[in-house]
Amino acid sequence: MEGAGAFIWNPFNFALGCPIQDSEMPFGSLLIYSKEPHAFGPDEVLLFESLAKEIGFGLRAIDRQHKLDDQIHEKGVKAFFY
């Protein structure tokens, strides 16, 4: 974006945002856009909220696995050198 007069064209008329939580703290958002106004009803909102929770669960699981892998690697390195 260059200059103060830059224009951003937005083709979307409706947006829905659902927080992706890590325990208590949100660390991201699932954003869904539509060209149609009021595109999502209550059922779709619940679906996207559920999807955001599942994404949060999956990301936490990946993070835990990385931490476990790091601990295993660290213990393996220490055992090798001691």
PDB file of N, CA, C and O in Angstrom:
ATOM      1  N   MET A   1       0.848  -1.171   0.000  1.00  0.00           N
ATOM      2  CA  MET A   1       0.000   0.000   0.000  1.00  0.00           C
ATOM      3  C   MET A   1       0.894   1.233   0.000  1.00  0.00           C
ATOM      4  O   MET A   1       1.708   1.407   0.907  1.00  0.00           O
ATOM      5  N   GLU A   2       0.753   2.076  -0.990  1.00  0.00           N
ATOM      6  CA  GLU A   2       1.616   3.235  -1.082  1.00  0.00           C
ATOM      7  C   GLU A   2       0.792   4.506  -0.999  1.00  0.00           C
ATOM      8  O   GLU A   2      -0.269   4.615  -1.613  1.00  0.00           O
ATOM      9  N   GLY A   3       1.289   5.457  -0.237  1.00  0.00           N
ATOM     10  CA  GLY A   3       0.667   6.765  -0.164  1.00  0.00           C
ATOM     11  C   GLY A   3      -0.555   6.809   0.727  1.00  0.00           C
ATOM     12  O   GLY A   3      -1.164   5.783   1.027  1.00  0.00           O
ATOM     13  N   ALA A   4      -0.899   8.004   1.141  1.00  0.00           N
ATOM     14  CA  ALA A   4      -2.030   8.183   2.049  1.00  0.00           C
ATOM     15  C   ALA A   4      -3.357   7.996   1.338  1.00  0.00           C
ATOM     16  O   ALA A   4      -4.371   7.751   1.991  1.00  0.00           O
ATOM     17  N   GLY A   5      -3.378   8.105   0.028  1.00  0.00           N
ATOM     18  CA  GLY A   5      -4.625   7.997  -0.706  1.00  0.00           C
ATOM     19  C   GLY A   5      -4.902   6.604  -1.242  1.00  0.00           C
ATOM     20  O   GLY A   5      -5.755   6.437  -2.114  1.00  0.00           O
ATOM     21  N   ALA A   6      -4.206   5.615  -0.741  1.00  0.00           N
ATOM     22  CA  ALA A   6      -4.393   4.255  -1.244  1.00  0.00           C
ATOM     23  C   ALA A   6      -5.809   3.778  -0.968  1.00  0.00           C
ATOM     24  O   ALA A   6      -6.367   4.039   0.098  1.00  0.00           O
ATOM     25  N   PHE A   7      -6.377   3.088  -1.921  1.00  0.00           N
ATOM     26  CA  PHE A   7      -7.746   2.578  -1.812  1.00  0.00           C
ATOM     27  C   PHE A   7      -7.713   1.065  -1.794  1.00  0.00           C
ATOM     28  O   PHE A   7      -7.057   0.438  -2.625  1.00  0.00           O
ATOM     29  N   ILE A   8      -8.427   0.481  -0.838  1.00  0.00           N
ATOM     30  CA  ILE A   8      -8.528  -0.973  -0.762  1.00  0.00           C
ATOM     31  C   ILE A   8      -9.927  -1.369  -1.206  1.00  0.00           C
ATOM     32  O   ILE A   8     -10.919  -0.973  -0.594  1.00  0.00           O
ATOM     33  N   TRP A   9      -9.997  -2.148  -2.267  1.00  0.00           N
ATOM     34  CA  TRP A   9     -11.282  -2.627  -2.762  1.00  0.00           C
ATOM     35  C   TRP A   9     -11.665  -3.867  -1.977  1.00  0.00           C
ATOM     36  O   TRP A   9     -10.868  -4.796  -1.847  1.00  0.00           O
ATOM     37  N   ASN A  10     -12.883  -3.887  -1.454  1.00  0.00           N
ATOM     38  CA  ASN A  10     -13.354  -5.018  -0.656  1.00  0.00           C
ATOM     39  C   ASN A  10     -14.598  -5.593  -1.328  1.00  0.00           C
ATOM     40  O   ASN A  10     -15.655  -4.962  -1.301  1.00  0.00           O
ATOM     41  N   PRO A  11     -14.491  -6.776  -1.928  1.00  0.00           N
ATOM     42  CA  PRO A  11     -15.641  -7.357  -2.619  1.00  0.00           C
ATOM     43  C   PRO A  11     -16.608  -8.082  -1.691  1.00  0.00           C
ATOM     44  O   PRO A  11     -17.599  -8.637  -2.165  1.00  0.00           O
ATOM     45  N   PHE A  12     -16.352  -8.097  -0.383  1.00  0.00           N
ATOM     46  CA  PHE A  12     -17.179  -8.858   0.536  1.00  0.00           C
ATOM     47  C   PHE A  12     -18.211  -7.972   1.222  1.00  0.00           C
ATOM     48  O   PHE A  12     -17.940  -6.819   1.558  1.00  0.00           O
ATOM     49  N   ASN A  13     -19.400  -8.536   1.424  1.00  0.00           N
ATOM     50  CA  ASN A  13     -20.475  -7.810   2.080  1.00  0.00           C
ATOM     51  C   ASN A  13     -20.750  -8.309   3.494  1.00  0.00           C
ATOM     52  O   ASN A  13     -21.477  -7.668   4.253  1.00  0.00           O
ATOM     53  N   PHE A  14     -20.169  -9.451   3.846  1.00  0.00           N
ATOM     54  CA  PHE A  14     -20.457 -10.039   5.146  1.00  0.00           C
ATOM     55  C   PHE A  14     -19.230 -10.798   5.636  1.00  0.00           C
ATOM     56  O   PHE A  14     -18.546 -11.459   4.854  1.00  0.00           O
ATOM     57  N   ALA A  15     -18.961 -10.700   6.911  1.00  0.00           N
ATOM     58  CA  ALA A  15     -17.829 -11.422   7.501  1.00  0.00           C
ATOM     59  C   ALA A  15     -18.234 -11.989   8.848  1.00  0.00           C
ATOM     60  O   ALA A  15     -19.022 -11.392   9.581  1.00  0.00           O
ATOM     61  N   LEU A  16     -17.686 -13.142   9.158  1.00  0.00           N
ATOM     62  CA  LEU A  16     -17.908 -13.795  10.441  1.00  0.00           C
ATOM     63  C   LEU A  16     -16.545 -14.131  11.019  1.00  0.00           C
ATOM     64  O   LEU A  16     -15.699 -14.698  10.328  1.00  0.00           O
ATOM     65  N   GLY A  17     -16.328 -13.786  12.274  1.00  0.00           N
ATOM     66  CA  GLY A  17     -15.065 -14.086  12.936  1.00  0.00           C
ATOM     67  C   GLY A  17     -15.296 -14.928  14.173  1.00  0.00           C
ATOM     68  O   GLY A  17     -16.157 -14.609  14.993  1.00  0.00           O
ATOM     69  N   CYS A  18     -14.532 -16.004  14.313  1.00  0.00           N
ATOM     70  CA  CYS A  18     -14.617 -16.887  15.476  1.00  0.00           C
ATOM     71  C   CYS A  18     -13.222 -17.006  16.079  1.00  0.00           C
ATOM     72  O   CYS A  18     -12.265 -17.309  15.365  1.00  0.00           O
ATOM     73  N   PRO A  19     -13.093 -16.768  17.396  1.00  0.00           N
ATOM     74  CA  PRO A  19     -11.764 -16.867  18.005  1.00  0.00           C
ATOM     75  C   PRO A  19     -11.270 -18.306  18.058  1.00  0.00           C
ATOM     76  O   PRO A  19     -12.039 -19.235  18.304  1.00  0.00           O
ATOM     77  N   ILE A  20      -9.992 -18.469  17.825  1.00  0.00           N
ATOM     78  CA  ILE A  20      -9.326 -19.752  18.012  1.00  0.00           C
ATOM     79  C   ILE A  20      -8.607 -19.640  19.353  1.00  0.00           C
ATOM     80  O   ILE A  20      -7.661 -18.865  19.500  1.00  0.00           O
ATOM     81  N   GLN A  21      -9.062 -20.416  20.320  1.00  0.00           N
ATOM     82  CA  GLN A  21      -8.602 -20.283  21.701  1.00  0.00           C
ATOM     83  C   GLN A  21      -7.515 -21.301  22.033  1.00  0.00           C
ATOM     84  O   GLN A  21      -7.483 -22.404  21.487  1.00  0.00           O
ATOM     85  N   ASP A  22      -6.640 -20.908  22.930  1.00  0.00           N
ATOM     86  CA  ASP A  22      -5.683 -21.813  23.552  1.00  0.00           C
ATOM     87  C   ASP A  22      -5.965 -21.731  25.041  1.00  0.00           C
ATOM     88  O   ASP A  22      -5.496 -20.814  25.715  1.00  0.00           O
ATOM     89  N   SER A  23      -6.718 -22.672  25.551  1.00  0.00           N
ATOM     90  CA  SER A  23      -7.218 -22.643  26.926  1.00  0.00           C
ATOM     91  C   SER A  23      -8.075 -21.392  27.093  1.00  0.00           C
ATOM     92  O   SER A  23      -9.203 -21.346  26.603  1.00  0.00           O
ATOM     93  N   GLU A  24      -7.560 -20.396  27.767  1.00  0.00           N
ATOM     94  CA  GLU A  24      -8.330 -19.183  28.042  1.00  0.00           C
ATOM     95  C   GLU A  24      -8.041 -18.059  27.049  1.00  0.00           C
ATOM     96  O   GLU A  24      -8.892 -17.201  26.811  1.00  0.00           O
ATOM     97  N   MET A  25      -6.849 -18.066  26.477  1.00  0.00           N
ATOM     98  CA  MET A  25      -6.420 -16.946  25.638  1.00  0.00           C
ATOM     99  C   MET A  25      -6.628 -17.233  24.157  1.00  0.00           C
ATOM    100  O   MET A  25      -6.199 -18.276  23.664  1.00  0.00           O
ATOM    101  N   PRO A  26      -7.286 -16.315  23.439  1.00  0.00           N
ATOM    102  CA  PRO A  26      -7.363 -16.492  21.988  1.00  0.00           C
ATOM    103  C   PRO A  26      -5.998 -16.202  21.357  1.00  0.00           C
ATOM    104  O   PRO A  26      -5.305 -15.270  21.765  1.00  0.00           O
ATOM    105  N   PHE A  27      -5.621 -17.000  20.366  1.00  0.00           N
ATOM    106  CA  PHE A  27      -4.351 -16.755  19.695  1.00  0.00           C
ATOM    107  C   PHE A  27      -4.521 -16.634  18.192  1.00  0.00           C
ATOM    108  O   PHE A  27      -3.536 -16.593  17.454  1.00  0.00           O
ATOM    109  N   GLY A  28      -5.743 -16.578  17.742  1.00  0.00           N
ATOM    110  CA  GLY A  28      -5.993 -16.409  16.322  1.00  0.00           C
ATOM    111  C   GLY A  28      -7.485 -16.297  16.068  1.00  0.00           C
ATOM    112  O   GLY A  28      -8.292 -16.356  16.996  1.00  0.00           O
ATOM    113  N   SER A  29      -7.836 -16.139  14.828  1.00  0.00           N
ATOM    114  CA  SER A  29      -9.237 -16.028  14.437  1.00  0.00           C
ATOM    115  C   SER A  29      -9.489 -16.799  13.156  1.00  0.00           C
ATOM    116  O   SER A  29      -8.660 -16.836  12.246  1.00  0.00           O
ATOM    117  N   LEU A  30     -10.652 -17.407  13.116  1.00  0.00           N
ATOM    118  CA  LEU A  30     -11.148 -17.998  11.881  1.00  0.00           C
ATOM    119  C   LEU A  30     -12.071 -16.952  11.277  1.00  0.00           C
ATOM    120  O   LEU A  30     -13.103 -16.620  11.860  1.00  0.00           O
ATOM    121  N   LEU A  31     -11.704 -16.433  10.116  1.00  0.00           N
ATOM    122  CA  LEU A  31     -12.495 -15.397   9.455  1.00  0.00           C
ATOM    123  C   LEU A  31     -13.089 -15.970   8.180  1.00  0.00           C
ATOM    124  O   LEU A  31     -12.384 -16.538   7.346  1.00  0.00           O
ATOM    125  N   ILE A  32     -14.395 -15.810   8.047  1.00  0.00           N
ATOM    126  CA  ILE A  32     -15.105 -16.308   6.873  1.00  0.00           C
ATOM    127  C   ILE A  32     -15.811 -15.109   6.234  1.00  0.00           C
ATOM    128  O   ILE A  32     -16.530 -14.364   6.900  1.00  0.00           O
ATOM    129  N   TYR A  33     -15.590 -14.946   4.947  1.00  0.00           N
ATOM    130  CA  TYR A  33     -16.167 -13.827   4.204  1.00  0.00           C
ATOM    131  C   TYR A  33     -17.160 -14.336   3.172  1.00  0.00           C
ATOM    132  O   TYR A  33     -17.050 -15.457   2.676  1.00  0.00           O
ATOM    133  N   SER A  34     -18.138 -13.480   2.858  1.00  0.00           N
ATOM    134  CA  SER A  34     -19.108 -13.804   1.821  1.00  0.00           C
ATOM    135  C   SER A  34     -19.441 -12.555   1.021  1.00  0.00           C
ATOM    136  O   SER A  34     -19.420 -11.438   1.537  1.00  0.00           O
ATOM    137  N   LYS A  35     -19.743 -12.768  -0.228  1.00  0.00           N
ATOM    138  CA  LYS A  35     -20.199 -11.664  -1.069  1.00  0.00           C
ATOM    139  C   LYS A  35     -21.669 -11.346  -0.811  1.00  0.00           C
ATOM    140  O   LYS A  35     -22.146 -10.257  -1.132  1.00  0.00           O
ATOM    141  N   GLU A  36     -22.381 -12.313  -0.226  1.00  0.00           N
ATOM    142  CA  GLU A  36     -23.804 -12.125   0.063  1.00  0.00           C
ATOM    143  C   GLU A  36     -23.996 -11.513   1.445  1.00  0.00           C
ATOM    144  O   GLU A  36     -23.382 -11.971   2.409  1.00  0.00           O
ATOM    145  N   PRO A  37     -24.836 -10.486   1.562  1.00  0.00           N
ATOM    146  CA  PRO A  37     -25.115  -9.939   2.889  1.00  0.00           C
ATOM    147  C   PRO A  37     -25.879 -10.961   3.739  1.00  0.00           C
ATOM    148  O   PRO A  37     -26.731 -11.686   3.227  1.00  0.00           O
ATOM    149  N   HIS A  38     -25.573 -11.012   5.018  1.00  0.00           N
ATOM    150  CA  HIS A  38     -26.237 -11.920   5.969  1.00  0.00           C
ATOM    151  C   HIS A  38     -26.217 -13.362   5.463  1.00  0.00           C
ATOM    152  O   HIS A  38     -27.235 -14.054   5.484  1.00  0.00           O
ATOM    153  N   ALA A  39     -25.053 -13.798   5.013  1.00  0.00           N
ATOM    154  CA  ALA A  39     -24.911 -15.106   4.374  1.00  0.00           C
ATOM    155  C   ALA A  39     -25.008 -16.269   5.346  1.00  0.00           C
ATOM    156  O   ALA A  39     -25.362 -17.376   4.941  1.00  0.00           O
ATOM    157  N   PHE A  40     -24.706 -16.050   6.605  1.00  0.00           N
ATOM    158  CA  PHE A  40     -24.648 -17.152   7.552  1.00  0.00           C
ATOM    159  C   PHE A  40     -25.743 -17.019   8.597  1.00  0.00           C
ATOM    160  O   PHE A  40     -25.889 -15.987   9.252  1.00  0.00           O
ATOM    161  N   GLY A  41     -26.510 -18.098   8.732  1.00  0.00           N
ATOM    162  CA  GLY A  41     -27.549 -18.148   9.750  1.00  0.00           C
ATOM    163  C   GLY A  41     -27.004 -18.753  11.035  1.00  0.00           C
ATOM    164  O   GLY A  41     -25.812 -19.045  11.127  1.00  0.00           O
ATOM    165  N   PRO A  42     -27.868 -18.943  12.027  1.00  0.00           N
ATOM    166  CA  PRO A  42     -27.431 -19.487  13.324  1.00  0.00           C
ATOM    167  C   PRO A  42     -26.754 -20.850  13.210  1.00  0.00           C
ATOM    168  O   PRO A  42     -25.791 -21.115  13.928  1.00  0.00           O
ATOM    169  N   ASP A  43     -27.236 -21.715  12.327  1.00  0.00           N
ATOM    170  CA  ASP A  43     -26.622 -23.042  12.176  1.00  0.00           C
ATOM    171  C   ASP A  43     -25.200 -22.943  11.639  1.00  0.00           C
ATOM    172  O   ASP A  43     -24.307 -23.649  12.107  1.00  0.00           O
ATOM    173  N   GLU A  44     -24.988 -22.074  10.663  1.00  0.00           N
ATOM    174  CA  GLU A  44     -23.649 -21.894  10.109  1.00  0.00           C
ATOM    175  C   GLU A  44     -22.707 -21.267  11.142  1.00  0.00           C
ATOM    176  O   GLU A  44     -21.535 -21.632  11.227  1.00  0.00           O
ATOM    177  N   VAL A  45     -23.230 -20.325  11.919  1.00  0.00           N
ATOM    178  CA  VAL A  45     -22.404 -19.701  12.960  1.00  0.00           C
ATOM    179  C   VAL A  45     -21.945 -20.757  13.961  1.00  0.00           C
ATOM    180  O   VAL A  45     -20.772 -20.789  14.333  1.00  0.00           O
ATOM    181  N   LEU A  46     -22.860 -21.619  14.398  1.00  0.00           N
ATOM    182  CA  LEU A  46     -22.496 -22.699  15.323  1.00  0.00           C
ATOM    183  C   LEU A  46     -21.468 -23.641  14.690  1.00  0.00           C
ATOM    184  O   LEU A  46     -20.536 -24.089  15.357  1.00  0.00           O
ATOM    185  N   LEU A  47     -21.640 -23.930  13.424  1.00  0.00           N
ATOM    186  CA  LEU A  47     -20.694 -24.791  12.712  1.00  0.00           C
ATOM    187  C   LEU A  47     -19.299 -24.170  12.689  1.00  0.00           C
ATOM    188  O   LEU A  47     -18.316 -24.851  12.980  1.00  0.00           O
ATOM    189  N   PHE A  48     -19.204 -22.894  12.348  1.00  0.00           N
ATOM    190  CA  PHE A  48     -17.904 -22.229  12.289  1.00  0.00           C
ATOM    191  C   PHE A  48     -17.290 -22.070  13.678  1.00  0.00           C
ATOM    192  O   PHE A  48     -16.072 -22.166  13.824  1.00  0.00           O
ATOM    193  N   GLU A  49     -18.117 -21.828  14.705  1.00  0.00           N
ATOM    194  CA  GLU A  49     -17.603 -21.770  16.071  1.00  0.00           C
ATOM    195  C   GLU A  49     -17.010 -23.124  16.481  1.00  0.00           C
ATOM    196  O   GLU A  49     -15.948 -23.186  17.099  1.00  0.00           O
ATOM    197  N   SER A  50     -17.710 -24.198  16.129  1.00  0.00           N
ATOM    198  CA  SER A  50     -17.225 -25.541  16.425  1.00  0.00           C
ATOM    199  C   SER A  50     -15.924 -25.818  15.670  1.00  0.00           C
ATOM    200  O   SER A  50     -14.997 -26.407  16.226  1.00  0.00           O
ATOM    201  N   LEU A  51     -15.854 -25.403  14.427  1.00  0.00           N
ATOM    202  CA  LEU A  51     -14.641 -25.574  13.634  1.00  0.00           C
ATOM    203  C   LEU A  51     -13.469 -24.823  14.267  1.00  0.00           C
ATOM    204  O   LEU A  51     -12.358 -25.351  14.318  1.00  0.00           O
ATOM    205  N   ALA A  52     -13.702 -23.598  14.751  1.00  0.00           N
ATOM    206  CA  ALA A  52     -12.647 -22.825  15.399  1.00  0.00           C
ATOM    207  C   ALA A  52     -12.152 -23.537  16.657  1.00  0.00           C
ATOM    208  O   ALA A  52     -10.954 -23.536  16.939  1.00  0.00           O
ATOM    209  N   LYS A  53     -13.068 -24.143  17.413  1.00  0.00           N
ATOM    210  CA  LYS A  53     -12.662 -24.896  18.605  1.00  0.00           C
ATOM    211  C   LYS A  53     -11.829 -26.106  18.232  1.00  0.00           C
ATOM    212  O   LYS A  53     -10.840 -26.410  18.900  1.00  0.00           O
ATOM    213  N   GLU A  54     -12.215 -26.797  17.177  1.00  0.00           N
ATOM    214  CA  GLU A  54     -11.451 -27.966  16.715  1.00  0.00           C
ATOM    215  C   GLU A  54     -10.061 -27.559  16.223  1.00  0.00           C
ATOM    216  O   GLU A  54      -9.081 -28.262  16.471  1.00  0.00           O
ATOM    217  N   ILE A  55      -9.979 -26.440  15.537  1.00  0.00           N
ATOM    218  CA  ILE A  55      -8.683 -25.938  15.079  1.00  0.00           C
ATOM    219  C   ILE A  55      -7.802 -25.630  16.289  1.00  0.00           C
ATOM    220  O   ILE A  55      -6.619 -25.972  16.303  1.00  0.00           O
ATOM    221  N   GLY A  56      -8.383 -24.981  17.309  1.00  0.00           N
ATOM    222  CA  GLY A  56      -7.635 -24.694  18.535  1.00  0.00           C
ATOM    223  C   GLY A  56      -7.141 -25.963  19.202  1.00  0.00           C
ATOM    224  O   GLY A  56      -5.995 -26.029  19.647  1.00  0.00           O
ATOM    225  N   PHE A  57      -8.004 -26.975  19.274  1.00  0.00           N
ATOM    226  CA  PHE A  57      -7.626 -28.259  19.858  1.00  0.00           C
ATOM    227  C   PHE A  57      -6.472 -28.882  19.076  1.00  0.00           C
ATOM    228  O   PHE A  57      -5.508 -29.369  19.668  1.00  0.00           O
ATOM    229  N   GLY A  58      -6.569 -28.867  17.761  1.00  0.00           N
ATOM    230  CA  GLY A  58      -5.522 -29.438  16.921  1.00  0.00           C
ATOM    231  C   GLY A  58      -4.198 -28.706  17.072  1.00  0.00           C
ATOM    232  O   GLY A  58      -3.144 -29.337  17.147  1.00  0.00           O
ATOM    233  N   LEU A  59      -4.246 -27.380  17.117  1.00  0.00           N
ATOM    234  CA  LEU A  59      -3.019 -26.606  17.279  1.00  0.00           C
ATOM    235  C   LEU A  59      -2.380 -26.850  18.645  1.00  0.00           C
ATOM    236  O   LEU A  59      -1.156 -26.919  18.754  1.00  0.00           O
ATOM    237  N   ARG A  60      -3.210 -26.982  19.696  1.00  0.00           N
ATOM    238  CA  ARG A  60      -2.672 -27.306  21.021  1.00  0.00           C
ATOM    239  C   ARG A  60      -2.003 -28.676  21.006  1.00  0.00           C
ATOM    240  O   ARG A  60      -0.934 -28.852  21.590  1.00  0.00           O
ATOM    241  N   ALA A  61      -2.629 -29.646  20.340  1.00  0.00           N
ATOM    242  CA  ALA A  61      -2.058 -30.993  20.263  1.00  0.00           C
ATOM    243  C   ALA A  61      -0.712 -30.970  19.530  1.00  0.00           C
ATOM    244  O   ALA A  61       0.232 -31.636  19.953  1.00  0.00           O
ATOM    245  N   ILE A  62      -0.622 -30.224  18.459  1.00  0.00           N
ATOM    246  CA  ILE A  62       0.636 -30.104  17.721  1.00  0.00           C
ATOM    247  C   ILE A  62       1.700 -29.458  18.604  1.00  0.00           C
ATOM    248  O   ILE A  62       2.843 -29.915  18.634  1.00  0.00           O
ATOM    249  N   ASP A  63       1.331 -28.404  19.316  1.00  0.00           N
ATOM    250  CA  ASP A  63       2.274 -27.728  20.202  1.00  0.00           C
ATOM    251  C   ASP A  63       2.769 -28.667  21.294  1.00  0.00           C
ATOM    252  O   ASP A  63       3.964 -28.707  21.587  1.00  0.00           O
ATOM    253  N   ARG A  64       1.850 -29.426  21.899  1.00  0.00           N
ATOM    254  CA  ARG A  64       2.250 -30.387  22.935  1.00  0.00           C
ATOM    255  C   ARG A  64       3.187 -31.449  22.366  1.00  0.00           C
ATOM    256  O   ARG A  64       4.155 -31.841  23.019  1.00  0.00           O
ATOM    257  N   GLN A  65       2.904 -31.908  21.166  1.00  0.00           N
ATOM    258  CA  GLN A  65       3.759 -32.928  20.541  1.00  0.00           C
ATOM    259  C   GLN A  65       5.153 -32.380  20.274  1.00  0.00           C
ATOM    260  O   GLN A  65       6.144 -33.079  20.485  1.00  0.00           O
ATOM    261  N   HIS A  66       5.241 -31.127  19.809  1.00  0.00           N
ATOM    262  CA  HIS A  66       6.548 -30.510  19.574  1.00  0.00           C
ATOM    263  C   HIS A  66       7.334 -30.389  20.873  1.00  0.00           C
ATOM    264  O   HIS A  66       8.537 -30.648  20.903  1.00  0.00           O
ATOM    265  N   LYS A  67       6.651 -29.992  21.952  1.00  0.00           N
ATOM    266  CA  LYS A  67       7.326 -29.880  23.244  1.00  0.00           C
ATOM    267  C   LYS A  67       7.808 -31.243  23.723  1.00  0.00           C
ATOM    268  O   LYS A  67       8.917 -31.363  24.244  1.00  0.00           O
ATOM    269  N   LEU A  68       6.991 -32.259  23.552  1.00  0.00           N
ATOM    270  CA  LEU A  68       7.381 -33.614  23.939  1.00  0.00           C
ATOM    271  C   LEU A  68       8.567 -34.095  23.110  1.00  0.00           C
ATOM    272  O   LEU A  68       9.513 -34.675  23.645  1.00  0.00           O
ATOM    273  N   ASP A  69       8.513 -33.853  21.810  1.00  0.00           N
ATOM    274  CA  ASP A  69       9.627 -34.233  20.936  1.00  0.00           C
ATOM    275  C   ASP A  69      10.918 -33.535  21.366  1.00  0.00           C
ATOM    276  O   ASP A  69      11.984 -34.149  21.378  1.00  0.00           O
ATOM    277  N   ASP A  70      10.818 -32.247  21.721  1.00  0.00           N
ATOM    278  CA  ASP A  70      11.998 -31.508  22.183  1.00  0.00           C
ATOM    279  C   ASP A  70      12.554 -32.113  23.463  1.00  0.00           C
ATOM    280  O   ASP A  70      13.769 -32.247  23.605  1.00  0.00           O
ATOM    281  N   GLN A  71      11.679 -32.482  24.397  1.00  0.00           N
ATOM    282  CA  GLN A  71      12.127 -33.087  25.652  1.00  0.00           C
ATOM    283  C   GLN A  71      12.802 -34.431  25.393  1.00  0.00           C
ATOM    284  O   GLN A  71      13.846 -34.731  25.972  1.00  0.00           O
ATOM    285  N   ILE A  72      12.207 -35.227  24.531  1.00  0.00           N
ATOM    286  CA  ILE A  72      12.794 -36.536  24.201  1.00  0.00           C
ATOM    287  C   ILE A  72      14.158 -36.351  23.554  1.00  0.00           C
ATOM    288  O   ILE A  72      15.114 -37.050  23.891  1.00  0.00           O
ATOM    289  N   HIS A  73      14.241 -35.406  22.624  1.00  0.00           N
ATOM    290  CA  HIS A  73      15.517 -35.138  21.949  1.00  0.00           C
ATOM    291  C   HIS A  73      16.563 -34.662  22.955  1.00  0.00           C
ATOM    292  O   HIS A  73      17.709 -35.110  22.916  1.00  0.00           O
ATOM    293  N   GLU A  74      16.175 -33.758  23.854  1.00  0.00           N
ATOM    294  CA  GLU A  74      17.103 -33.230  24.863  1.00  0.00           C
ATOM    295  C   GLU A  74      17.602 -34.352  25.778  1.00  0.00           C
ATOM    296  O   GLU A  74      18.791 -34.412  26.095  1.00  0.00           O
ATOM    297  N   LYS A  75      16.704 -35.231  26.200  1.00  0.00           N
ATOM    298  CA  LYS A  75      17.118 -36.345  27.058  1.00  0.00           C
ATOM    299  C   LYS A  75      18.023 -37.315  26.294  1.00  0.00           C
ATOM    300  O   LYS A  75      18.968 -37.865  26.860  1.00  0.00           O
ATOM    301  N   GLY A  76      17.735 -37.517  25.032  1.00  0.00           N
ATOM    302  CA  GLY A  76      18.562 -38.392  24.211  1.00  0.00           C
ATOM    303  C   GLY A  76      19.953 -37.834  24.038  1.00  0.00           C
ATOM    304  O   GLY A  76      20.928 -38.583  24.088  1.00  0.00           O
ATOM    305  N   VAL A  77      20.067 -36.543  23.838  1.00  0.00           N
ATOM    306  CA  VAL A  77      21.362 -35.888  23.677  1.00  0.00           C
ATOM    307  C   VAL A  77      22.140 -35.968  24.989  1.00  0.00           C
ATOM    308  O   VAL A  77      23.337 -36.253  24.983  1.00  0.00           O
ATOM    309  N   LYS A  78      21.464 -35.718  26.119  1.00  0.00           N
ATOM    310  CA  LYS A  78      22.139 -35.783  27.418  1.00  0.00           C
ATOM    311  C   LYS A  78      22.610 -37.214  27.683  1.00  0.00           C
ATOM    312  O   LYS A  78      23.727 -37.407  28.163  1.00  0.00           O
ATOM    313  N   ALA A  79      21.793 -38.211  27.384  1.00  0.00           N
ATOM    314  CA  ALA A  79      22.180 -39.604  27.617  1.00  0.00           C
ATOM    315  C   ALA A  79      23.369 -39.981  26.747  1.00  0.00           C
ATOM    316  O   ALA A  79      24.222 -40.761  27.169  1.00  0.00           O
ATOM    317  N   PHE A  80      23.434 -39.444  25.553  1.00  0.00           N
ATOM    318  CA  PHE A  80      24.522 -39.749  24.634  1.00  0.00           C
ATOM    319  C   PHE A  80      25.855 -39.192  25.143  1.00  0.00           C
ATOM    320  O   PHE A  80      26.898 -39.832  25.007  1.00  0.00           O
ATOM    321  N   PHE A  81      25.806 -37.982  25.736  1.00  0.00           N
ATOM    322  CA  PHE A  81      27.030 -37.314  26.172  1.00  0.00           C
ATOM    323  C   PHE A  81      27.407 -37.630  27.620  1.00  0.00           C
ATOM    324  O   PHE A  81      28.491 -37.244  28.056  1.00  0.00           O
ATOM    325  N   TYR A  82      26.557 -38.315  28.377  1.00  0.00           N
ATOM    326  CA  TYR A  82      26.894 -38.586  29.792  1.00  0.00           C
ATOM    327  C   TYR A  82      27.141 -40.045  30.022  1.00  0.00           C
ATOM    328  O   TYR A  82      27.434 -40.452  31.146  1.00  0.00           O
TER     329      TYR A  82
END
